C-alpha cells in the first residue's frame, strides 16, 4: 500500500480551507519489528515542552494584525487579519519493504490514525483563529484607540490560551491518540 503517504498528505492538506494547511515534516525511523519502531519513535519523535517524546506532534500559532479608524473618541478596527501557521511532525519508516506484511498493515493503520489525531490538534488552531476573526469584527471603542488596542491584544491572548487548553485536554481525552487507534 504505497499510496498511504499520498493519502496522508491529502488528509493534512484538507484540514483548513480558510488558512494555509499545516506544513508536514518527517523524522526518519528504522526497524523491522514493532519493538524497534516503538523504540525509534520514543527516542527520535518530536518532544513536547517538557521534553517527553511522542510519535507525532502538531504545533500551531495564531497571530493577528489590524488597523483602526479614529473619529474623535470613537475607534474601530478597519482591517483585522488573523494568521494561522501550523506544523505536523510524523514518522517516516525507512525499512518498511524489509518488514513483515502484517507489520506493514499495522503501520499503515497506525500512521493514518496518528495523522487524524495530529490534524485534530491543528483544528484547535483553526477554531481559535476563526473565533478571533468573529470577535474582532465587532470590536469598537468610545474611549479612543489605545483602549481598543489593549482590548484586541487581551482578547487575542485569551482566546488563544483557551484553545491551547482545549488542545491539551484533547490529548487527555484521547490518551495521546490511543483511543483513536494511533498505536502499533
N, C-alpha and C positions, 0 to 999 in steps of 0.2 A: 504494500500500500504506500507507494512513493508519492501519492497525491496529497498525503497528510500535510506536509509543510505548506502547500498552496492553500489548502482548506483553512489551516490555522491563520495564515496571513490574511485571507479574505474575511475571516471572522473578526480579526482585530481591526482591519480597515473599515469595517462597517459599524464600529462601536458608536461613533458620534458623527452625525451628518452636519451639525451646525459648527463644529470645530474640527481642526485637523485631527486625524486619528493619531493614537499614540505611536511613537516610534517603537519598533521591536528590536531588541538586541538579544544576542545569544551568548552563552558561555558554553564551552565545549567540555563534554564528559566522555570518558572511555570506560569500557567494561563489556562483558558478555553475560553477566548474571545480574539478577535483580539486586543482590547484595552489593556487587561492585558499583552498580548505577546509583544505589541509595547512598553509599559511602562517598562517591564522587559529588553528588548533589549536596550532601551535608558539608563537604569541605570546600566546594567551589561555588555553590549557589549564592545568590545575592543576599547581603546581610541587611537586617533591619537596623534602626538606630541604636539598639542595644548590642549589636554585634552578632545576634543569632542568625544563622543562615537557613534559608528555605529554598525549595526547588525553583520557585518563581517569585517575581515581585512586580508590583505596579506602583509607579510613582506618578503623582500629578501635582501640578502647580497652577493655581488660578491667580491672575493679576488683572489689574484694571487701570484704565486711564480715562480722563474726562476733561472736558472744558465746561465752563459755565458762562452764563449770560447774566449780567447785573443790570438792574433798573432800579436805581435808588437803593433801598434796603432789601429789595426782592432779588433773589438769586435762584437760578435754576440750572440744572445740567443740560447742556445742549448736545454734546457728543460723547455720552458714556460708551466705553468699549470694554468688553471683558474678553480676556485671552485665557486659553487653557492649553497647557503643554503637558504631555504625558509620555512615559516610557514603560514598556512592559519587557521584563527580562525573563527569558525562558531557556531551558537547557537544550543543547544540540548534541544528540547522541551520535558519535562518530563510528562506533563499531557495530552498528545495527546489522549490517549484512553478515556479520560473523556469528550472530546470536541465534538462539533457538526461535523458530517461527512463533511459538506460543508467547515468548517474552516480547517479541516484536508487536504482537497484537495487544498485549497488555500495555506496552509502551504507548501505542497509538491511542488507546482509550485514556491512559493517564495524561498524555500531552494535550489531548483535546479538552479533557476536564480541567486541567491546570490553566489552559488558555481561557476557558469560560470563567473560571474563578478570578483570574487576574483582570479580565475585562470587567467583571463585577466591581473590582476596586476602582477602575478608571471611571466607571459610571457615577461614582460619588463625586468625582471632579466635575463631570458633566452636569450633575444635578446642582452642585454648588455654583457653577458658572451660570446656569440657567436662572437660579434663584437671584443671583446678583443682578443679572440683566433685568429681571422683573422688578426688583426693588429699586434699582437706580432710575428707572424711567419716571417714577412718580416723585422723586425727591425734589423738594423746593425749600427755600428758607425765606422768612420775612425778617431775618436778623442780619443779612449780609452773606457774603460768600465764604468768609473764614469759618463760621459755624457749619455751613453746608459742607465744606471740605472736610472738616473734622467728622461730621456725621457719615459722609461717604466712606472714609477710612475706617471708622469704628464699625459700621455696618459690614463692610467688606471683610474685615478681620473676624468678626463674629460669625458670619455665615461660613467662611472657610473653616474656622475652628469647629463649628457644629458638624460639618460634613466630614472633617477629619475624624471626629469622634465616631460618627456613623461607620466610617471606613474601618476603624479599629474594631468596632462591635461586630462587623461583618465577619472578621476572622474568628472572633469568639463563637459566633453562631454557627459557622461552617467548619470549625476546628481547622482553620487554615486550608480549607478546601477538601478536607477528608470526607465530609458529608456530601460532597459533590463529585465523588469518585476520583479525586486528584491524589491517588496513591498507586504504587506499583503492587 
